[in-house]
Amino acid sequence: MDHTLDYLRESLSNYIENDLCQQIYEKVESRNYSSEEEFVRDLDDDEMSYLNAMLEREINYAKNVQNDSRVKELNEVYELLVL
């Protein structure tokens, strides 16, 4: 699995009580994506919208705690969502 998706999976686990988040999490867990691009292409509109909002929060948090590697990895997925 792509290292970026490892960071994403970890972030998703913080919101797993949300049904849509759980659905996205299960996609990451059960499918063998070769890249974050492949993962994003597999999302539907609702999943993309949810993930976009969640990643904004997670990236801001990572910036606040100065976790630059986490910011970089999560930003890779976020940028694909907003294209």
Contacts in CASP RR format, 6 or more apart in sequence:
PFRMAT RR
TARGET T0000
AUTHOR 0000-0000-0000
METHOD contacts of the structure
MODEL  1
MDHTLDYLRESLSNYIENDLCQQIYEKVESRNYSSEEEFVRDLDDDEMSY
LNAMLEREINYAKNVQNDSRVKELNEVYELLVL
1 28 0 8 1.000
1 32 0 8 1.000
1 33 0 8 1.000
2 33 0 8 1.000
2 34 0 8 1.000
2 35 0 8 1.000
2 36 0 8 1.000
2 39 0 8 1.000
3 73 0 8 1.000
4 36 0 8 1.000
4 73 0 8 1.000
4 74 0 8 1.000
4 76 0 8 1.000
4 77 0 8 1.000
5 28 0 8 1.000
5 33 0 8 1.000
5 36 0 8 1.000
5 39 0 8 1.000
5 77 0 8 1.000
6 73 0 8 1.000
7 70 0 8 1.000
7 73 0 8 1.000
7 74 0 8 1.000
8 28 0 8 1.000
8 36 0 8 1.000
8 39 0 8 1.000
8 73 0 8 1.000
8 74 0 8 1.000
8 77 0 8 1.000
9 25 0 8 1.000
9 28 0 8 1.000
9 29 0 8 1.000
11 54 0 8 1.000
11 55 0 8 1.000
11 58 0 8 1.000
11 74 0 8 1.000
12 21 0 8 1.000
12 24 0 8 1.000
12 25 0 8 1.000
12 28 0 8 1.000
12 54 0 8 1.000
13 25 0 8 1.000
14 58 0 8 1.000
15 21 0 8 1.000
15 54 0 8 1.000
16 22 0 8 1.000
16 25 0 8 1.000
18 50 0 8 1.000
20 46 0 8 1.000
20 47 0 8 1.000
20 50 0 8 1.000
21 50 0 8 1.000
21 54 0 8 1.000
23 47 0 8 1.000
24 43 0 8 1.000
24 47 0 8 1.000
24 50 0 8 1.000
24 51 0 8 1.000
27 39 0 8 1.000
27 42 0 8 1.000
27 43 0 8 1.000
27 47 0 8 1.000
28 39 0 8 1.000
31 39 0 8 1.000
31 42 0 8 1.000
33 39 0 8 1.000
33 42 0 8 1.000
36 76 0 8 1.000
36 77 0 8 1.000
36 80 0 8 1.000
37 80 0 8 1.000
39 77 0 8 1.000
40 48 0 8 1.000
40 77 0 8 1.000
40 80 0 8 1.000
40 81 0 8 1.000
43 51 0 8 1.000
48 81 0 8 1.000
51 77 0 8 1.000
51 81 0 8 1.000
52 78 0 8 1.000
52 81 0 8 1.000
52 82 0 8 1.000
55 74 0 8 1.000
55 77 0 8 1.000
55 78 0 8 1.000
55 81 0 8 1.000
56 78 0 8 1.000
58 70 0 8 1.000
58 74 0 8 1.000
59 71 0 8 1.000
59 74 0 8 1.000
59 75 0 8 1.000
59 78 0 8 1.000
62 68 0 8 1.000
62 70 0 8 1.000
62 71 0 8 1.000
62 74 0 8 1.000
63 71 0 8 1.000
END
